């Protein structure tokens, strides 16, 4: 694994005293039998902290196309329309015909607000994205981390890609984070 500028809490946080997991395998001989509790994870109903369960939504989905490629442009326009027809409950943004922000090529954005929307839309998009690349990134709300640092981490370390990864122009994020740290004496701190 690559070195990271970010620290991660243990994934076992909250399960330190859980009983040992069985070594029994399922009939396929490969997967393990997991102890059933009869209770589903709350993550089926609500995004886990620090994902945003509010107005912004838990995930942004950026669907990229090369604006100088007429076939990709046509496909992206048709996909944008299809998403608006099939998923009217999602927030679908402007169909950009040029790079914008850290996005180095044209794109459009879709917001996902619930685990159910994520569970329906991302599998659907994995089939229907066609020749297009897709960035899926979380929106987090850690209050002890400056907004710029959150955005940088969400667009890089926490990003999920469908198709080819397109390098984002995160230089602005990085320079603003560095300037903020220099101004605040190196501490993260809240954006408020």
Secondary structure by P-SEA (a helix, b strand, c coil): ccccccccccccccccccccccccccccccccccccccccccccccccccccccccccbbbbbbcccccaaaaaaaaaaaaaaaaaccccccccccccccccccccbbbbbbccaaaaaccaaaaaaacccbbbbbbbbbbcccccaaaaaaaaaccccccccccccccaaaaaaaaaaaaaaacccccccc
